[in-house]
Each structure stands twice: as C-alpha cells, then as structure tokens.
Amino acid sequence: MRWALVKVCVAVTTMVVVAFAVPLGLVIKEMARDRAFSNAEREAAAVAPALSITTDRDQLERVVASAGSDEGMAVHIPAGDGAKAVDIGRQRAAGKDIATTRKLGRASTTEVPGGSALLQPVALSSGEIAVVEVYVPESEVSNGVGTAWAVLAAVGVALIIGSVAVADRLGVRMVQPAQRLVESAHELGEGKLGARVPEEGPTELRLAAVAFNSMADQVVQLLANERELAADLSHRLRTPLTVLRLNTASLGDGPAAEQTRAAVAQLEREVDTIIRTAREAKPQTAAIGVGAGCDASEVVRERMDFWSALAEDEGRKVRVAGVDRPVRIPVARADLVAALDALLGNVFRHTPEGTAFAVDVHNGEDAVIVLVSDAGRGIVDPEAAMARGRGSGSDGSTGLGLDIVRRLAESTGGDVRIGSSVLGGTEVRIWIQLDGREPLRRGHRGRTVRGRRRGAGVG
C-alpha cells in the first residue's frame, strides 16, 4: 500500500509538471524570440529617419555605425532618378526576399545562415522603398531559454520529490496500522489471546482495529466458556468414579481386582488432569526441550505389563520386541502412554477375543518407529480412520484414538501410517523423528500405507 501511494503520487505529479512545464517552456522560448526581434525592430527604426532625409552613402554608414549594429545591419537602397543602387553592410538575406519585402511594403523575417534576418521597408523621399536588414543570430533568439528550462526542470523534480516524501509519510500513516493489524492477527492465530490492535490511523483501519479487538475479546470469552464447560463435564465424572473406586474395594484380591483398581485410579488421575488443564487454560503437555522426553522401551514394557494381563484373560497371544535397551524419544511420557493405550485399546475393542497382537520398537539413526499390529480383519478406509471424529459411531468409535497418535508423531516432525501387518490384520506405524527433519517417505518393509482388508472402524 505504501509503495502504491508513492507510485500514484509520482505519476500524478509528473503529469501535472509535464502539463504545466512543457507549455511554459514553449512560451519562454517564444518570448525570447519576440524579445530578439523587438530589439531588431528598434535598431531598424533608428535608421529609418535618416533614410527619409538622405541616401548619401557616407552619412548612412555613420548612422548605421551609431546604431551599434554595423556588423549585423545592412541597408538596401534601390536605383532611381539616375542614381545607382546603394548597399551598405553585409547582405545575408536572399535578393528575392528583399525584393518581396520592397514590393509588399511590410516587415518580414527570413531564415539565413546562423540565425534570422529582419527585413524592414522604409520609404525614401524619392518615393522608392529601401529595405533595412537586421541580422538576428540564433544565440540571441535562444538567449536565456536554456537557463529558464533548467529552472523549470529543477522545480518539476523538486515537486516530484516533495510529492514522494508526502506520499511516503501518508503511506506510513496508513501502512503502520495495517501492519499492526496483521501482526496481531498472526499472534492471535498462534494462541496469544492477549493480542490487541491500537485503535488509531485512518477511519477505515480504525474501524478494522475495533472489529478485530471485539473479535479477539469474543474468542477469549468463548474459549473461557469452553474450558469451564469441559471442566464441569469432567467434574461430573467424579461421582461415578467414586462409586467404582468404592466397589473395587469389595473385589478382594487377585490379578483382575488389582487391574480394575489400577484402571480406576488411572482414570481418576486423567480426569483430574483434564479439570486442571481446563481451569488453567494451558496445554496438557508442555513443549519438549533439549534432553527431555522419555524412554520408549520402558514405557512400552510398562504398558504391555498392564495389557498382557487382560490379553491373558481373553486368550490373546502377545509379542513385544525391541525393548531390551533404552530408546530415548522427544515425547513426553504421558503422551506416549496415551498413544499406546489408545492403539492397544483399539485392538481389544475392535478385534474378537483370541486375536493376537504385537508391539515392536525400531531404533534408527534419525527416527524411532513404534509398530502396533494385530491379527484382526484390518481397516477398510485408513484415511477415514485417521480423521478426527470420523468413526462409524455404531460401535462406540469416535476417531479420537488415532488422532491422539497422529498429533504425538507430528509434534516431532514424524507421521502415522496404517497398513497390513505380518499377522494378517492392521499395522499402525508411529514415526517419531529424533532431529525434527521431514518424515521418511517409504513405509517399513516397503509396504503401502493403505489397508487392503475389511474390518471395523477404530477409536
């Protein structure tokens, strides 16, 4: 916008300067020419009284010399009454032009080498017409024209520069509020809810700032309402959780009872985390810094201990590989636990009892791959399964499980692939980048990312 205003002002000012300077320059040139020929006419008029009295050559030469133009003036007296024609001074005009002026009886100008000549007819006492020729050099005709044109050009350039300066100042006055509006919009988009725009500048931009600030206030209010609603809804879960916790006390001892009590305790912790996060308006997990993260092997072993007990009850075969040594990844422990629980929960939810599953951890130089595979029926549409909230809904699926896994992988620069497993069912590959580079483009073992077998949706 700023440069557009400058360009417009330059164009308009240039047109105005040209519209006025060109005609004015031509007028100045014409005035200089008129001045030069007016001087020539005065010199010719100074000789006319002497011609009307005498035609004596000596006397006329003295008159021409006294006029101060002996080099540029010539007198042409025709022959008559037995007298010879008299020519005084240097003749520059052509004879036919002199004869034409004598015949017409009025002054005229003609072009001669180096300039122009004024031919002024003068009536003699004998009735003949003499012609006074005054030479007007080109330098006299253009005297002062170049200087005047230079002054006009300087004035025009000064006007253009001045218009650029004024346009630039006006542009700054308009652009700065617009830039502040753009910066505040970016800040608001990045989650900085306190971003506001000063309500100043031109009327239109001031109204835009008012609208933006009002929108930002409404966004903050809506988010606050959403957080309160999430906290309230989560708080309502505490009552049934309390009942469950009390009921687990009557289950007695045994692996199943311990697993149930551990699951209820974990559910209570998750509900408390949701309530705290909603109230504090902070992300559930902080950004991972240098040296932060968790040991993927340890997390996988811990979660498989939990799920293996349930798998044993349902007659499922379980295989775990690649967890015999530490594998550091730039992911918070709670996030990896949530992702593994989502995937393993999908296996138990969407495959029949007795279906085998496996978890493999592959540690590479720049990425860690966590594979969760099963021997179920596979997935009909992996892309739909990866989309948030696009589960079928018929079996309780919401599509949020894989979305949790996707967000975890993408937070490191990796991604999630769904394909066919060696067990015959679904394989979910979590690519976790260790250095933040672009995710690898070829699937593990060269398999495609789309599933080929039919199966239920995933949560």
C-alpha positions in Angstrom: 0.0 0.0 0.0 2.8 2.4 0.9 4.6 2.0 -2.4 1.3 2.1 -4.3 0.6 5.5 -2.9 4.1 6.7 -3.7 3.7 5.4 -7.3 0.3 7.1 -7.7 1.7 10.4 -6.4 4.7 10.3 -8.6 2.5 9.6 -11.7 0.1 12.4 -10.8 2.8 14.9 -10.0 4.7 14.0 -13.2 1.6 14.5 -15.3 1.0 17.9 -13.7 4.6 19.0 -14.1 4.6 18.0 -17.7 1.2 19.6 -18.4 2.5 23.0 -17.0 6.2 22.9 -17.7 6.1 22.0 -21.4 3.7 24.8 -22.4 5.6 27.2 -20.1 8.9 26.2 -21.7 7.5 26.9 -25.2 6.1 30.3 -24.0 9.6 31.2 -22.7 11.1 30.2 -26.0 8.6 32.3 -27.9 9.1 35.3 -25.5 12.9 35.1 -26.1 12.3 35.1 -29.9 9.9 38.1 -29.6 12.5 40.0 -27.5 15.2 39.4 -30.0 13.1 40.6 -33.0 11.8 43.6 -31.0 15.4 44.7 -30.5 16.0 44.3 -34.2 12.9 46.4 -35.0 14.2 49.2 -32.7 17.6 49.1 -34.4 15.9 49.3 -37.8 13.6 52.2 -36.6 16.7 54.1 -35.6 17.9 54.2 -39.2 14.6 55.0 -40.8 14.6 58.8 -40.1 18.0 59.2 -41.8 16.8 57.2 -44.8 13.8 59.5 -45.2 16.2 62.6 -45.3 19.2 61.4 -47.3 20.5 58.5 -49.3 24.2 59.6 -49.1 26.3 56.6 -48.5 28.8 58.2 -46.1 26.0 59.7 -44.0 24.1 56.4 -43.9 27.2 54.5 -42.9 27.7 56.9 -40.0 24.1 56.4 -38.9 24.4 52.6 -39.1 27.6 52.7 -37.1 26.0 54.9 -34.5 23.2 52.4 -34.1 25.8 50.0 -32.9 24.9 47.2 -35.3 27.3 47.8 -38.2 28.1 44.1 -38.3 24.5 42.9 -38.2 22.7 45.7 -40.2 22.5 46.2 -43.9 20.7 48.9 -45.9 19.5 48.2 -49.4 18.5 51.3 -51.5 17.2 50.7 -55.0 18.3 52.7 -58.0 16.2 55.6 -59.2 16.3 59.0 -60.9 19.6 58.2 -62.4 21.2 57.2 -59.1 22.7 53.8 -58.6 21.6 51.3 -56.1 23.3 51.5 -52.7 24.0 48.5 -50.4 25.5 49.3 -47.0 26.7 46.5 -44.7 26.8 42.7 -45.2 23.8 41.2 -47.0 22.7 37.9 -45.6 19.1 37.7 -46.9 18.4 36.5 -50.4 17.8 39.1 -53.1 14.3 37.7 -53.8 13.3 38.1 -50.1 14.5 41.7 -50.2 12.6 42.3 -53.4 9.4 40.7 -52.0 9.6 42.9 -48.8 10.1 46.1 -51.0 7.1 45.1 -53.2 4.8 44.2 -50.3 5.8 47.2 -48.2 5.7 45.4 -44.8 8.3 43.9 -42.5 9.1 40.3 -42.7 11.6 37.8 -41.4 13.6 35.2 -43.3 16.0 32.4 -42.3 19.6 33.0 -43.0 22.8 31.0 -42.1 23.4 31.2 -38.4 20.1 32.8 -37.5 17.3 35.0 -38.9 17.1 38.4 -40.7 14.5 41.1 -40.1 13.6 43.0 -43.3 12.1 46.4 -42.6 10.9 48.5 -45.5 11.5 52.3 -45.3 10.0 54.9 -47.7 12.5 57.3 -49.2 12.0 61.0 -50.1 12.1 60.0 -53.8 9.2 57.6 -53.3 11.3 54.5 -53.6 11.3 51.8 -50.9 14.6 51.0 -49.1 15.0 47.8 -47.0 16.8 47.8 -43.7 18.2 44.3 -43.0 18.9 43.5 -39.3 20.7 40.2 -38.6 19.4 38.3 -35.5 21.8 35.4 -34.6 20.4 32.2 -33.2 22.2 32.7 -29.9 20.2 35.9 -29.3 16.9 34.2 -30.1 17.7 31.4 -27.6 19.3 33.7 -25.0 18.2 32.7 -21.5 15.9 29.8 -22.8 18.3 27.1 -21.5 18.5 28.6 -18.1 14.8 29.0 -17.9 14.2 25.4 -18.9 16.8 24.2 -16.3 14.9 26.2 -13.6 11.6 24.6 -14.8 13.1 21.2 -14.7 14.6 21.7 -11.2 11.2 22.9 -10.0 9.5 19.9 -11.5 12.0 17.5 -10.0 11.6 19.2 -6.6 7.8 18.9 -6.9 8.1 15.2 -7.7 10.5 14.6 -4.8 8.2 16.6 -2.5 5.2 14.5 -3.6 7.1 11.3 -2.9 8.0 12.5 0.6 4.4 13.5 1.3 3.1 10.2 -0.1 5.6 8.2 1.9 4.5 9.9 5.1 0.9 9.3 4.3 1.7 5.8 3.3 3.4 5.2 6.7 0.4 6.6 8.5 -1.8 4.1 6.6 0.6 1.1 6.5 1.7 1.0 10.1 -1.9 0.4 11.5 -2.4 -2.3 8.8 0.9 -3.9 9.8 0.0 -3.9 13.4 -3.4 -5.5 12.5 -1.6 -8.2 10.5 0.9 -8.9 13.4 -1.9 -9.1 15.9 -3.8 -11.5 13.7 -0.8 -13.7 13.5 -0.3 -13.6 17.2 -3.9 -14.4 17.8 -3.6 -17.3 15.4 -0.5 -18.6 17.3 -2.6 -18.7 20.5 -1.6 -15.4 22.0 -5.0 -14.4 23.2 -3.9 -11.1 24.6 -3.1 -9.7 21.2 -4.9 -6.4 20.5 -4.6 -3.6 17.9 -4.3 0.1 18.8 -7.4 1.9 17.5 -5.6 4.6 15.5 -4.9 5.6 12.0 -7.4 6.3 9.1 -11.1 5.8 9.8 -11.3 2.5 7.9 -8.3 1.0 9.6 -9.5 2.3 13.0 -12.8 0.6 12.4 -11.0 -2.6 11.4 -9.0 -2.4 14.6 -12.2 -2.0 16.7 -13.7 -5.0 14.9 -10.5 -7.1 15.4 -10.4 -6.3 19.1 -14.0 -7.1 19.6 -13.5 -10.4 17.8 -10.5 -11.2 20.0 -12.5 -10.5 23.1 -15.3 -12.8 21.9 -12.7 -15.6 21.1 -11.3 -15.3 24.6 -14.7 -15.4 26.1 -15.7 -18.4 24.0 -12.6 -20.3 25.0 -13.1 -19.5 28.6 -16.7 -20.8 28.4 -15.4 -23.9 26.6 -12.8 -24.5 29.3 -15.4 -24.1 32.0 -17.8 -26.4 30.2 -15.0 -29.1 29.8 -14.1 -28.7 33.5 -17.7 -29.0 34.6 -18.4 -32.0 32.4 -15.2 -33.7 33.6 -16.1 -32.9 37.2 -19.4 -34.8 36.8 -17.3 -38.0 36.2 -16.0 -37.9 39.7 -19.3 -39.2 41.2 -19.4 -42.5 39.1 -15.6 -42.8 39.6 -16.1 -42.6 43.3 -18.7 -45.4 43.2 -16.4 -47.5 41.0 -13.5 -47.0 43.4 -15.6 -48.0 46.4 -16.9 -51.1 44.5 -13.4 -52.2 43.6 -12.7 -52.5 47.4 -15.1 -55.3 47.5 -13.5 -57.3 44.7 -11.0 -58.8 47.1 -7.5 -59.9 45.9 -6.3 -61.2 42.6 -4.9 -60.0 39.3 -8.3 -59.0 37.9 -9.1 -57.0 41.1 -5.7 -55.3 41.1 -6.1 -54.4 37.4 -9.5 -52.9 38.0 -8.4 -50.8 40.9 -5.3 -49.6 38.9 -7.5 -48.7 35.9 -10.0 -46.8 38.2 -7.0 -44.9 39.8 -5.6 -44.0 36.5 -9.0 -42.8 35.2 -9.3 -40.6 38.3 -5.8 -39.1 37.6 -6.8 -38.4 34.0 -10.0 -36.7 35.0 -8.1 -34.6 37.5 -5.6 -33.7 34.7 -8.4 -32.7 32.4 -10.0 -30.5 35.0 -6.7 -28.8 35.9 -5.8 -28.2 32.3 -9.2 -26.7 31.5 -9.1 -24.4 34.5 -5.5 -23.2 33.9 -6.0 -22.8 30.2 -2.7 -24.5 29.5 -1.7 -27.3 27.1 -1.9 -30.7 28.7 1.7 -31.4 28.0 4.5 -28.8 27.7 6.9 -28.5 24.8 9.8 -30.9 24.9 13.1 -29.2 25.4 16.7 -30.4 24.8 17.3 -33.6 26.9 13.6 -34.0 27.7 11.4 -36.9 26.6 11.1 -40.4 27.8 12.4 -43.9 27.3 10.2 -45.6 24.8 11.3 -49.1 25.8 10.5 -48.5 29.4 7.0 -47.1 28.6 6.2 -50.0 26.2 7.3 -52.6 28.8 5.1 -50.9 31.5 2.0 -50.7 29.3 2.4 -54.2 27.9 2.6 -55.5 31.5 -0.8 -53.9 32.0 -2.4 -55.0 28.8 -0.8 -58.5 28.8 -2.8 -59.4 31.9 -6.0 -58.5 30.0 -4.8 -60.4 26.9 -4.2 -63.5 29.0 -7.8 -63.3 30.2 -9.1 -63.2 26.6 -6.7 -65.8 25.3 -4.7 -63.4 23.1 -1.1 -64.1 22.1 1.2 -61.1 22.8 4.7 -60.3 21.3 7.0 -57.5 22.3 10.3 -56.7 20.5 12.9 -54.1 20.5 12.6 -53.0 24.2 15.7 -54.7 25.5 17.7 -51.5 25.5 16.8 -47.8 26.3 15.4 -45.8 23.4 15.1 -42.0 24.1 12.5 -40.1 22.1 11.5 -36.4 22.3 8.0 -37.2 23.5 6.5 -36.7 27.0 5.9 -39.9 28.9 2.2 -39.1 29.4 1.8 -38.6 25.7 3.4 -41.9 24.7 1.3 -43.7 27.4 -1.9 -42.1 26.0 -0.9 -43.1 22.4 -0.1 -46.7 23.3 -3.2 -47.1 25.4 -5.3 -45.7 22.5 -3.9 -48.2 20.0 -3.9 -51.2 22.3 -7.4 -50.3 23.5 -8.5 -50.3 19.8 -7.1 -53.9 19.5 -9.2 -55.1 22.4 -12.2 -53.1 21.3 -12.3 -53.9 17.6 -10.9 -57.5 17.3 -12.5 -60.6 18.7 -11.1 -62.4 21.7 -8.2 -64.7 21.0 -6.8 -62.3 18.3 -3.0 -61.9 18.7 -1.2 -58.6 18.7 2.4 -57.3 18.9 4.3 -54.2 19.7 7.8 -53.6 18.1 10.2 -50.7 18.6 12.8 -50.0 15.9 15.5 -47.5 16.8 17.1 -45.8 13.8 19.7 -43.0 13.5 17.2 -40.2 12.9 13.8 -41.8 13.8 12.2 -44.3 16.1 9.4 -46.5 14.8 6.8 -48.0 17.1 4.7 -50.7 15.4 1.4 -51.9 16.9 0.0 -54.8 14.8 -2.8 -57.3 15.2 -4.2 -60.4 13.5 -7.7 -59.0 13.1 -9.6 -58.2 9.9 -7.8 -54.9 9.1 -9.3 -51.5 8.3 -11.5 -50.6 5.3 -10.6 -46.9 5.0 -7.3 -45.9 6.8 -7.7 -42.3 5.8 -11.2 -42.1 7.4 -9.9 -43.8 10.5 -7.1 -41.1 10.7 -9.6 -38.3 10.6 -10.7 -36.9 13.9 -14.3 -37.7 14.8 -15.0 -39.8 11.6 -15.6 -43.1 13.3 -18.7 -45.0 12.3 -20.3 -44.4 15.7 -22.1 -47.8 15.6 -19.5 -49.4 17.9 -18.7 -46.5 20.1 -15.8 -45.3 17.9 -15.1 -41.5 17.8 -11.9 -41.4 15.8 -10.0 -39.6 18.6 -7.7 -42.5 19.4 -5.7 -42.4 16.2 -5.9 -38.6 16.2 -4.0 -38.7 19.6 -1.4 -40.9 18.0 -1.1 -38.6 14.9 -0.6 -35.5 17.0 2.1 -37.1 19.0 4.0 -38.2 15.9 3.6 -34.8 14.1 4.8 -32.9 17.1 8.3 -34.4 16.4 8.1 -34.0 12.6 7.0 -37.6 12.1 3.7 -39.1 11.0 1.5 -42.2 11.3 1.0 -44.9 8.6 -1.7 -47.6 8.5 -1.1 -50.7 6.6 -1.3 -54.5 6.6 0.6 -56.4 9.3 2.5 -59.7 9.0 -0.1 -61.1 11.4 -2.8 -60.5 8.8 -4.6 -57.6 10.3 -3.8 -53.9 10.9 -0.4 -52.4 11.5 -0.1 -48.8 12.8 3.4 -47.3 12.4 4.3 -44.3 14.5 7.2 -42.5 13.0 8.9 -40.4 15.7 11.6 -38.1 14.3 14.6 -37.6 16.6 16.0 -34.5 14.9 12.9 -32.7 13.6 13.5 -33.4 10.0 10.9 -34.3 7.4 9.3 -37.7 7.9 10.6 -40.7 5.9 8.6 -41.2 2.7 8.8 -45.0 2.4 6.9 -47.4 4.7 8.5 -50.1 6.8 9.4 -53.2 4.8 8.3 -51.2 1.7 4.5 -51.8 2.3 1.9 -49.3 1.2 0.1 -47.1 3.8 -3.4 -48.1 2.7 -5.0 -51.2 4.2 -6.4 -53.9 2.0 -8.6 -55.9 4.3 -12.0 -55.2 5.7 -12.6 -54.5 9.3 -14.3 -52.4 11.9 -13.6 -48.7 12.5 -11.1 -47.7 15.1 -11.5 -45.2 18.0 
